[in-house]
Amino acid sequence: MTAETTPDPLVVGIAASAGGLDALKQLLKQLDATAALSIVIAQHLSPDHESMLTKLLSRETKLKVLNATDGAPIEVGTAYVIPPGHNASIQNHQVRLTVTEQHGVPKPSANELFVSLAEAYTTRAVGVVLSGTGSDGAQGCRVIKAYEGFTFAQDPSEAKYDGMPRSAIETACVDRVLTVKDIARQLVRLATQTDLPAEESERSGKNEALAGILDMLSKETGVDFTEYKENTLQRRVQRRMVATDTSSWIEYETFVREHPAELQHLYQDLLISVTAFFRDGGAFGKLGQTLKNIVEHKRPGDEIRIWVAGCATGEEAYSIAMLLHETLGTDIYDYNVQIFATDIDIPALTIARRGRYESVSVKDLSKERLEKYFTPASDGCQVKKHIREMVTFARQNLVGDPAFLRLDLVSCRNVLIYMKAELQKQIQATFHYALRPGGYLFLGKSESLPGSELFEASSTDSRVLIRNDAVGNEIYRRYKLSNRSMQTRPPIAEENAGNTYETLGDK
């Protein structure tokens, strides 16, 4: 596929640990110094000894290999080696180094590097995970994927130590699993093309191909994406065209039919979202007041029921649990607290249930919250048991699966923005029916419900809406009846911490 415009340079982060030196040598040896790419290497190194890595790699490649220094500009044709005892991020096209003294934590941190690359370069960021033990780089791959960059893992059968590549692969966020030589070839290819293929000469061909792809996707996954916004669908499909080196919509449709496993890659691309603990802190500050309002109308022994719809890897659900714990203090045990967190992304739910997160995920949390709600782990930290037990995670499809009932709060952030208006209305109706009279809906920073008859803005914040109790529940039934074609397979209810729940299916 030939790009019609000159692409921005590709910026590649490489994660490596035990056995990574040989893999790095092989990869850099294959790269052409004229390719429009830059490399930043996060090879785990002992901080107690001077590293010879830069000198060793310089002998193997035509690229310029430098020890990364704080403030060094990112230049094309150059590989930067992060020094021992430091972490690195990329800001304003410069390397920023920080000294790290965390014991038992891999350094330099590939996750921290990958996250900064995703934020800085979006579609022109690439994460590569090579030989090594542990899981560093896995979470960073998920963030790069969410920003529509590209990710590669060394074939575990080739890697001297397969822990890091396997951990990355298990996130379902790795675009290609390849030998080191093939990864190098893909980097050169991506460096010479834009992230979007050329448009079809006839729109009908494109539309027919997209319809065929979505039909196959629905049959494979049980999820119907036809009511999602076209620009989102097209952008994510085009991203997979680049990843698979197909040059048109029709060619990609043919590729999918011949390689059914590609459907799962596309499915994951459509599901991936960016989340974080207490994301958009100002909104969570206002949510704290909402939780106080909810508690004021409760008595000891009452239920407090919250639904986090589209919970991804769980950070938001745990954030709400922590916020409720801060609101009630030790009185929280006088109430029956149930927080239901759902998503259709099973790999994301696996991470959420585990409640274990890399250091980069909690770096913006206050020291007080870290000490109060997390237990240090070898490569990050884990949400403490009493917070994990407040949350039940389950697979659920918002479009067709039953809703939870008698809720005080629904949190659905940065989900509705990907859906067409009619589907948004259907899901709003679901939330309205699920909430108690006077219940609240918490939306994301980029979301609003203009002209909605189901919810009204609260005095607390424009992102916190109140259920309009004057509107009858027949609206919910009207939307469900008019959208029977959108129904999908029933939810897979998976319990943790012994919690149970009731949905519309129980009525």
C-alpha positions as CSV (number, residue, x, y, z in Angstrom):
1,M,0.0,0.0,0.0
2,T,1.5,3.3,-1.0
3,A,0.9,6.4,1.0
4,E,-0.3,9.5,-0.8
5,T,1.1,11.8,1.9
6,T,4.4,11.9,3.7
7,P,3.7,10.3,7.1
8,D,5.0,11.7,10.4
9,P,8.0,9.8,11.8
10,L,7.2,6.6,13.7
11,V,8.4,6.5,17.3
12,V,9.0,3.0,18.7
13,G,9.3,2.0,22.3
14,I,11.1,-1.4,22.9
15,A,10.7,-3.4,26.1
16,A,13.3,-6.0,26.9
17,S,14.7,-7.8,29.8
18,A,16.5,-11.2,30.3
19,G,17.6,-12.5,26.9
20,G,16.8,-9.2,25.3
21,L,20.3,-8.3,24.2
22,D,20.4,-10.8,21.3
23,A,16.8,-9.8,20.3
24,L,17.7,-6.1,20.3
25,K,20.8,-6.8,18.2
26,Q,18.8,-8.7,15.6
27,L,16.1,-6.1,15.4
28,L,18.4,-3.0,15.1
29,K,20.5,-4.8,12.5
30,Q,17.5,-5.0,10.2
31,L,16.6,-1.3,10.4
32,D,17.5,1.1,7.7
33,A,18.9,4.4,9.0
34,T,16.9,6.3,6.3
35,A,13.6,5.0,7.6
36,A,11.5,7.7,9.2
37,L,11.5,6.2,12.7
38,S,13.1,6.7,16.1
39,I,13.7,4.1,18.8
40,V,13.6,4.3,22.6
41,I,14.9,1.2,24.4
42,A,13.7,0.2,27.9
43,Q,16.0,-2.7,28.6
44,H,15.9,-3.7,32.3
45,L,19.4,-3.0,33.7
46,S,21.0,-3.2,37.1
47,P,21.5,0.3,38.5
48,D,24.6,-0.9,40.3
49,H,26.8,-1.3,37.2
50,E,27.7,0.9,34.3
51,S,25.8,-0.3,31.2
52,M,27.7,-1.3,28.0
53,L,24.4,-1.7,26.1
54,T,24.8,1.5,24.0
55,K,28.3,0.4,22.8
56,L,27.2,-3.1,22.1
57,L,24.2,-2.1,20.0
58,S,26.1,0.5,18.1
59,R,28.2,-2.2,16.5
60,E,25.1,-3.9,15.2
61,T,23.2,-1.2,13.4
62,K,23.4,1.7,11.0
63,L,21.2,3.8,13.4
64,K,22.8,6.3,15.6
65,V,22.7,4.8,19.2
66,L,22.9,7.2,22.1
67,N,22.6,7.1,25.9
68,A,19.4,8.9,26.6
69,T,19.8,12.1,28.5
70,D,17.2,14.3,30.1
71,G,15.9,16.8,27.5
72,A,17.4,15.1,24.5
73,P,15.3,15.7,21.3
74,I,13.8,12.7,19.6
75,E,15.5,12.5,16.2
76,V,14.8,10.3,13.2
77,G,17.3,7.5,12.6
78,T,18.4,7.4,16.2
79,A,18.0,4.8,19.0
80,Y,18.0,6.0,22.6
81,V,19.0,3.7,25.4
82,I,17.5,4.6,28.8
83,P,20.2,4.5,31.4
84,P,20.2,2.2,34.5
85,G,18.2,3.4,37.5
86,H,16.0,5.8,35.5
87,N,12.6,5.8,34.0
88,A,11.9,7.7,30.8
89,S,8.9,9.4,29.2
90,I,8.5,11.4,26.0
91,Q,7.2,14.9,26.3
92,N,7.2,17.6,23.7
93,H,9.4,15.4,21.4
94,Q,12.0,15.2,24.2
95,V,13.3,12.4,26.5
96,R,12.5,13.1,30.1
97,L,14.4,11.1,32.7
98,T,13.4,10.5,36.3
99,V,15.5,8.7,38.9
100,T,13.7,5.7,40.4
101,E,14.6,4.0,43.6
102,Q,11.6,1.6,43.8
103,H,12.9,-1.8,45.0
104,G,11.7,-4.9,43.1
105,V,10.2,-2.9,40.3
106,P,11.6,-3.4,36.7
107,K,13.5,-0.4,35.5
108,P,13.5,1.4,33.3
109,S,9.7,0.9,33.1
110,A,8.5,0.0,29.6
111,N,4.9,0.7,30.7
112,E,5.7,4.3,31.6
113,L,7.6,4.7,28.3
114,F,4.7,3.2,26.3
115,V,2.0,5.3,27.9
116,S,3.9,8.5,27.2
117,L,4.5,7.4,23.6
118,A,0.8,6.8,23.2
119,E,-0.1,10.2,24.6
120,A,2.5,12.0,22.6
121,Y,2.3,10.3,19.2
122,T,-1.1,8.5,19.1
123,T,-1.3,6.6,15.8
124,R,2.4,7.0,15.1
125,A,3.4,5.3,18.4
126,V,4.6,1.7,18.4
127,G,5.3,-0.7,21.3
128,V,7.5,-3.7,20.9
129,V,7.9,-6.4,23.6
130,L,10.9,-8.7,23.3
131,S,12.4,-11.4,25.5
132,G,12.2,-11.0,29.2
133,T,10.7,-12.3,32.5
134,G,7.7,-10.6,34.2
135,S,5.0,-8.5,32.6
136,D,6.5,-5.1,31.9
137,G,5.2,-3.6,28.7
138,A,1.8,-5.4,28.7
139,Q,-0.2,-2.6,30.2
140,G,1.6,-0.1,28.0
141,C,0.5,-2.1,24.9
142,R,-3.1,-1.7,25.9
143,V,-2.7,2.1,26.2
144,I,-0.9,2.3,22.8
145,K,-3.7,0.3,21.3
146,A,-6.3,2.6,22.8
147,Y,-4.7,5.6,21.2
148,E,-4.7,3.6,17.9
149,G,-1.0,3.0,17.7
150,F,0.6,-0.4,16.9
151,T,2.0,-3.2,19.1
152,F,4.2,-6.2,18.4
153,A,5.4,-9.1,20.5
154,Q,8.3,-11.4,19.8
155,D,7.2,-14.9,19.1
156,P,7.4,-16.7,22.5
157,S,8.9,-19.8,20.8
158,E,11.8,-17.6,19.6
159,A,12.3,-15.5,22.8
160,K,14.9,-16.8,25.2
161,Y,12.6,-15.9,28.1
162,D,8.9,-15.7,27.1
163,G,7.3,-14.1,30.1
164,M,7.1,-10.5,28.8
165,P,5.9,-11.4,25.3
166,R,3.3,-13.8,26.7
167,S,2.0,-11.3,29.2
168,A,1.6,-8.7,26.4
169,I,-0.1,-11.3,24.1
170,E,-2.5,-12.2,26.9
171,T,-3.9,-8.7,27.0
172,A,-5.3,-9.3,23.5
173,C,-3.8,-5.9,22.6
174,V,-0.9,-7.1,20.5
175,D,-1.4,-6.6,16.7
176,R,1.1,-9.1,15.5
177,V,3.2,-11.9,17.1
178,L,6.3,-12.2,15.0
179,T,10.0,-13.2,14.9
180,V,12.3,-10.3,15.6
181,K,13.3,-10.0,11.9
182,D,9.7,-9.8,10.9
183,I,9.0,-7.1,13.5
184,A,11.8,-5.1,12.0
185,R,10.3,-5.4,8.5
186,Q,6.9,-4.3,9.8
187,L,8.5,-1.2,11.5
188,V,10.1,-0.2,8.2
189,R,6.8,-0.7,6.4
190,L,4.8,1.4,9.0
191,A,7.4,4.1,8.9
192,T,6.8,4.6,5.2
193,Q,3.0,4.8,5.2
194,T,0.2,6.7,6.8
195,D,-2.1,5.1,9.3
196,L,-5.1,5.2,6.8
197,P,-5.3,3.4,3.5
198,A,-6.5,5.1,0.3
199,E,-10.2,5.4,-0.1
200,E,-12.1,3.1,-2.5
201,S,-12.8,4.7,-5.8
202,E,-16.5,3.8,-5.4
203,R,-18.1,4.3,-2.0
204,S,-20.5,1.4,-2.6
205,G,-17.6,-1.0,-2.6
206,K,-16.5,0.3,0.7
207,N,-19.9,0.3,2.3
208,E,-20.6,-3.3,1.1
209,A,-17.3,-4.5,2.4
210,L,-17.9,-2.8,5.8
211,A,-21.4,-4.4,6.0
212,G,-19.9,-7.8,5.3
213,I,-17.2,-7.3,7.9
214,L,-19.7,-6.3,10.6
215,D,-21.9,-9.2,9.7
216,M,-19.0,-11.6,10.2
217,L,-18.1,-9.8,13.5
218,S,-21.6,-10.1,14.8
219,K,-21.8,-13.9,14.1
220,E,-18.4,-14.4,15.7
221,T,-18.8,-12.4,18.8
222,G,-22.6,-12.0,19.3
223,V,-22.2,-8.2,19.4
224,D,-23.8,-6.0,16.7
225,F,-21.7,-2.9,15.9
226,T,-24.0,-1.5,13.1
227,E,-25.4,1.2,15.4
228,Y,-22.0,2.5,16.4
229,K,-20.9,5.7,14.8
230,E,-19.5,5.2,11.3
231,N,-16.4,7.3,11.7
232,T,-15.4,5.2,14.7
233,L,-16.0,1.9,12.9
234,Q,-14.2,3.0,9.8
235,R,-11.2,4.4,11.7
236,R,-10.7,1.2,13.7
237,V,-11.2,-1.0,10.6
238,Q,-8.7,1.1,8.7
239,R,-6.2,0.6,11.5
240,R,-6.6,-3.1,11.1
241,M,-6.0,-2.7,7.3
242,V,-2.6,-1.1,8.1
243,A,-1.8,-3.8,10.7
244,T,-2.6,-6.6,8.1
245,D,-1.0,-4.8,5.2
246,T,-4.2,-4.8,3.1
247,S,-4.7,-2.0,0.7
248,S,-8.4,-1.6,0.4
249,W,-11.7,-2.3,2.1
250,I,-12.5,-5.1,-0.3
251,E,-9.1,-6.7,0.1
252,Y,-9.5,-6.5,3.9
253,E,-12.9,-8.1,3.8
254,T,-11.4,-11.0,1.8
255,F,-8.5,-11.2,4.3
256,V,-11.0,-11.6,7.2
257,R,-12.9,-14.3,5.4
258,E,-9.6,-16.2,4.8
259,H,-8.3,-15.5,8.3
260,P,-11.2,-15.9,10.8
261,A,-8.8,-15.2,13.7
262,E,-8.6,-11.6,12.4
263,L,-12.2,-11.0,13.7
264,Q,-11.0,-11.2,17.3
265,H,-8.2,-8.7,16.6
266,L,-10.8,-6.3,15.1
267,Y,-13.2,-7.0,17.9
268,Q,-10.5,-6.0,20.5
269,D,-9.7,-2.8,18.5
270,L,-13.4,-1.8,18.7
271,L,-13.5,-2.4,22.4
272,I,-10.3,-0.9,23.7
273,S,-10.7,2.3,25.7
274,V,-8.6,4.5,27.9
275,T,-9.3,4.5,31.6
276,A,-7.6,5.5,34.8
277,F,-8.1,5.9,38.5
278,F,-10.1,9.0,39.3
279,R,-9.9,10.0,35.7
280,D,-11.0,13.7,35.3
281,G,-10.4,14.5,39.0
282,G,-12.8,17.5,39.0
283,A,-15.7,15.3,38.0
284,F,-14.9,12.8,40.7
285,G,-14.9,15.7,43.2
286,K,-18.4,16.5,42.2
287,L,-19.4,12.8,42.3
288,G,-18.3,12.8,45.9
289,Q,-21.0,15.3,46.7
290,T,-23.5,13.1,44.8
291,L,-22.6,10.1,46.9
292,K,-23.1,12.2,50.0
293,N,-26.6,13.1,48.7
294,I,-27.3,9.4,48.1
295,V,-26.2,8.4,51.6
296,E,-28.3,11.2,53.3
297,H,-31.4,9.3,52.1
298,K,-30.2,5.9,53.5
299,R,-30.5,4.3,56.9
300,P,-28.2,1.6,58.3
301,G,-29.0,-1.7,56.7
302,D,-30.2,-0.1,53.4
303,E,-28.7,-1.1,50.1
304,I,-26.4,1.3,48.1
305,R,-26.4,0.0,44.5
306,I,-24.2,1.3,41.8
307,W,-23.6,0.1,38.2
308,V,-20.4,1.0,36.3
309,A,-21.3,0.2,32.7
310,G,-18.3,-0.2,30.3
311,C,-15.8,-0.6,33.2
312,A,-12.9,-1.8,31.0
313,T,-10.0,-2.8,33.3
314,G,-11.7,-1.7,36.5
315,E,-10.0,1.5,37.5
316,E,-13.2,3.5,37.5
317,A,-15.2,0.9,39.5
318,Y,-12.5,0.8,42.1
319,S,-12.3,4.6,42.2
320,I,-16.0,4.8,43.0
321,A,-15.6,2.2,45.7
322,M,-12.8,4.2,47.2
323,L,-14.8,7.4,47.0
324,L,-17.8,5.8,48.7
325,H,-15.5,4.4,51.4
326,E,-14.1,7.9,51.9
327,T,-17.7,9.3,52.1
328,L,-18.9,6.8,54.7
329,G,-15.7,5.9,56.6
330,T,-16.2,3.0,59.0
331,D,-20.0,3.4,58.7
332,I,-19.8,1.8,55.3
333,Y,-20.2,-1.6,57.0
334,D,-23.6,-0.6,58.2
335,Y,-24.9,-0.6,54.6
336,N,-25.3,-3.3,52.0
337,V,-23.0,-1.8,49.3
338,Q,-23.1,-3.4,45.9
339,I,-21.1,-2.1,42.9
340,F,-21.7,-3.9,39.7
341,A,-19.1,-3.4,37.0
342,T,-19.7,-4.7,33.5
343,D,-18.1,-4.8,30.1
344,I,-18.0,-7.0,27.0
345,D,-14.2,-7.1,26.9
346,I,-13.3,-10.4,28.7
347,P,-9.5,-9.8,28.8
348,A,-10.2,-6.4,30.3
349,L,-12.5,-7.9,32.9
350,T,-9.8,-10.5,33.8
351,I,-7.4,-7.6,34.7
352,A,-10.2,-5.9,36.6
353,R,-11.1,-8.9,38.7
354,R,-7.4,-9.4,39.6
355,G,-7.2,-5.8,40.9
356,R,-3.5,-5.7,40.3
357,Y,-2.0,-2.7,38.4
358,E,1.4,-1.6,37.3
359,S,3.1,1.4,38.9
360,V,2.3,3.7,36.0
361,S,-1.4,3.2,36.6
362,V,-1.3,4.7,40.1
363,K,1.4,7.3,39.7
364,D,-1.1,10.2,39.8
365,L,-2.8,9.0,43.0
366,S,-2.1,10.7,46.3
367,K,0.2,9.1,48.8
368,E,-2.8,8.8,51.2
369,R,-4.9,6.9,48.7
370,L,-2.1,4.6,47.7
371,E,-1.4,3.7,51.4
372,K,-5.0,3.4,52.3
373,Y,-6.3,1.3,49.3
374,F,-3.4,-0.5,47.8
375,T,-0.9,-3.2,48.8
376,P,2.6,-3.0,47.2
377,A,3.4,-5.8,44.8
378,S,6.6,-6.7,43.0
379,D,5.8,-4.9,39.8
380,G,3.1,-2.5,41.0
381,C,0.3,-2.7,43.5
382,Q,-3.0,-4.5,44.3
383,V,-6.3,-3.0,45.4
384,K,-6.9,-4.0,49.0
385,K,-9.3,-6.9,49.6
386,H,-12.0,-4.8,51.4
387,I,-12.3,-2.5,48.2
388,R,-12.2,-5.5,45.8
389,E,-15.0,-7.2,47.7
390,M,-17.3,-4.1,47.1
391,V,-17.2,-4.7,43.3
392,T,-18.8,-7.5,41.3
393,F,-17.5,-7.8,37.7
394,A,-19.5,-9.5,34.9
395,R,-19.6,-9.7,31.2
396,Q,-22.6,-7.7,29.8
397,N,-23.6,-6.2,26.5
398,L,-25.3,-2.9,27.0
399,V,-27.3,-3.2,23.8
400,G,-29.2,-6.3,24.5
401,D,-28.5,-7.8,27.9
402,P,-30.8,-7.2,31.0
403,A,-30.1,-4.2,33.2
404,F,-29.5,-4.1,36.9
405,L,-32.4,-2.8,39.1
406,R,-33.0,-0.5,42.0
407,L,-29.8,1.5,41.4
408,D,-28.8,4.7,43.1
409,L,-26.2,5.5,40.6
410,V,-25.2,4.5,37.1
411,S,-21.7,5.5,35.8
412,C,-21.3,5.2,32.0
413,R,-18.4,7.3,30.9
414,N,-17.0,7.7,27.4
415,V,-19.2,4.9,26.0
416,L,-22.2,6.7,24.5
417,I,-20.0,8.9,22.4
418,Y,-19.3,6.0,20.1
419,M,-22.9,5.2,19.4
420,K,-25.5,6.6,17.0
421,A,-28.4,8.7,18.4
422,E,-31.0,5.9,18.4
423,L,-28.8,3.5,20.2
424,Q,-27.9,6.2,22.7
425,K,-31.6,6.7,23.4
426,Q,-32.2,3.0,23.9
427,I,-29.4,2.8,26.5
428,Q,-30.6,6.0,28.2
429,A,-34.0,4.3,28.6
430,T,-32.3,1.3,30.1
431,F,-30.5,3.4,32.6
432,H,-33.7,5.3,33.4
433,Y,-35.6,2.1,34.1
434,A,-32.7,0.7,36.2
435,L,-32.4,3.7,38.5
436,R,-34.5,4.3,41.6
437,P,-36.6,7.5,41.6
438,G,-34.2,10.3,42.1
439,G,-31.2,8.2,41.0
440,Y,-28.1,9.6,39.2
441,L,-26.3,9.1,35.9
442,F,-22.6,9.9,35.8
443,L,-21.2,10.7,32.3
444,G,-17.8,11.2,30.8
445,K,-16.1,14.5,30.1
446,S,-17.1,14.5,26.4
447,E,-20.6,13.4,26.8
448,S,-24.0,15.1,27.3
449,L,-27.6,14.3,26.7
450,P,-29.1,17.4,25.1
451,G,-32.8,17.4,24.8
452,S,-33.2,14.2,26.8
453,E,-36.6,13.7,28.4
454,L,-35.2,11.0,30.7
455,F,-32.6,12.9,32.7
456,E,-32.1,16.4,34.0
457,A,-28.9,18.2,34.9
458,S,-28.1,18.2,38.6
459,S,-26.9,21.3,40.5
460,T,-23.7,19.5,41.3
461,D,-22.2,19.1,37.8
462,S,-23.2,18.9,34.2
463,R,-21.8,15.4,34.0
464,V,-24.0,14.2,36.9
465,L,-27.7,13.9,35.8
466,I,-30.8,13.1,37.7
467,R,-33.5,10.6,36.7
468,N,-36.6,12.4,35.5
469,D,-39.2,10.6,37.6
470,A,-42.1,12.3,35.8
471,V,-41.4,10.1,32.7
472,G,-43.0,6.6,33.0
473,N,-41.2,3.3,32.6
474,E,-43.2,2.6,29.4
475,I,-40.4,4.6,27.5
476,Y,-38.0,1.8,28.4
477,R,-40.3,-0.8,27.1
478,R,-41.0,1.2,24.0
479,Y,-37.3,1.3,23.1
480,K,-36.8,-2.3,23.9
481,L,-39.7,-3.4,21.7
482,S,-38.6,-1.2,18.8
483,N,-35.0,-2.6,18.9
484,R,-35.6,-6.3,19.2
485,S,-33.3,-6.8,16.3
486,M,-30.4,-5.6,18.4
487,Q,-30.8,-8.3,21.0
488,T,-27.8,-10.4,21.5
489,R,-26.8,-13.5,23.6
490,P,-27.6,-13.3,27.3
491,P,-24.9,-12.0,29.7
492,I,-22.4,-14.3,31.3
493,A,-22.9,-13.6,35.0
494,E,-19.7,-14.1,36.9
495,E,-19.6,-13.4,40.6
496,N,-16.8,-12.5,42.8
497,A,-16.7,-11.9,46.6
498,G,-20.0,-13.8,46.8
499,N,-22.1,-10.9,45.6
500,T,-25.4,-11.6,43.8
501,Y,-27.5,-9.2,41.8
502,E,-30.9,-8.9,40.2
503,T,-31.6,-7.8,36.6
504,L,-34.6,-7.2,34.4
505,G,-34.4,-10.8,33.4
506,D,-35.4,-11.8,36.9
507,K,-38.7,-9.9,36.6
